[in-house]
Each structure stands twice: as C-alpha cells, then as structure tokens.
Amino acid sequence: KHAEKLGTYSYSEKSYFSPDVFLYIRCAAVALGRDTYIRALHHPECMPHEHSFEPLLELASEAYERRMKKEFDYETGCDYETFSNIDAWK
C-alpha cells in the first residue's frame, strides 16, 4: 500500500517502479522524525514522496568507523531492501 502512494514514483504493475527510490523514500520517513514515520506507517498516503534520504543507509557504519577507527562489521539479520518482505507485497 505504501509503494502505491508515492505520486510520480508509485508502484504499479503497468509502469517502471524503482525499488531503490522506494527505499530512499522510506529512509526519509525515518529521517524526518517520529511523527512523520508514525503518520506514514498508519496512513500510506502520507509517505513523504517529495523527499528521499539515501545517506541514512550508511550513516551508522560511517559514524562507527570514524569514531572507532575500525571497520563496522555487523549484520542486522533484517533485510531492508524493497521486495524482501514477501508477505507485505501480496
């Protein structure tokens, strides 16, 4: 439902859909703060499709490496890539 509410970038079986752009828009929902995230979570039409925030994907590892002066070697056990949550795409 969220991917279908992105204006120009909306998911449709009839046109091209960018999984990366959807991921970056989801990052923006987080980066814009709790209120934006919660509103978008419960109301897909409120997805912040006019924003994207790809840097959020690397922010934690870059901060860790800068502070600790060593590589960030951590696997979350959670896949954030678009289409990885098969049940949500049914």
N, C-alpha and C positions, 0 to 999 in steps of 0.2 A: 504493500500500500504506500509506503514512504517513497519508493522509487517512482511511483506513478504521479507524485505531486511535486515535481521539480520544474515545472514550466518548460522552458526550452529543452532541458536535459532529462525530461521524464522518460521512464521506462515504457516501452511499447513493443509489442511483438512485430509491429509493422515498420518500425524505423530503427536506425542505429541507436544503441544505448552504450554509453561509456561506463564500464564498471569502475574505472579509476575516478572519473568525475563524481560519481555517486559516493565513493569512499571519501573523497576530499570534502564533499558537502557534509557528510556525516561527521567528519573531523571538525568542521566549522560549527556544527550544532553543539559539540562539546566545548570548543574554544570560546564560544560566545557566552558561556556560563550556564549555571544550573537551571535558571528559569527558562532559557531558550531550549535547552536539552529536554527538560521535562515536558514543556509545551509541545515540542516536535514529537516526542515519544508517544504522547497521548493523542495528538492531532496531526496526522501526516501532512495535512495541507499547510502546516506551519513550518515545514522544513525550510531552513534558510538558504534556498537555492540561489540567492543572489551573492552568496559568499562561498568560499572554499578555503581550506587550511591544510594543505598537504604537509607542511613542516611539522605538524603535530605527530606524525608517524615516526619521526626521528628525534624528537625533542628530548625524550627521557634518556635515550642512549647517548646522545651528544653531550648532554649535561653531565651524565655519569662519567664519560670518558674525559671530559675536560676537568672535572673535579678530582677524579681518582687517578688520572694519568695511566689508565689501562683500559683495554677493550671491554666493552659491555657484552657479556656472554650470557644471555638469558632467553629462555623460551617460555612464553606465557601459557602455552597449552590451549590458547584460544586463537582461532583464525579470524581475522578482521576483514579479510578480502571479500569483496562483493561476490555473491552466489555461494559462499561457503556454508551458510546456514540454510541447508536444503529445505527444511520444513517451512521456513518463512517465505520461500519463493513458490510454494504450491498454490 
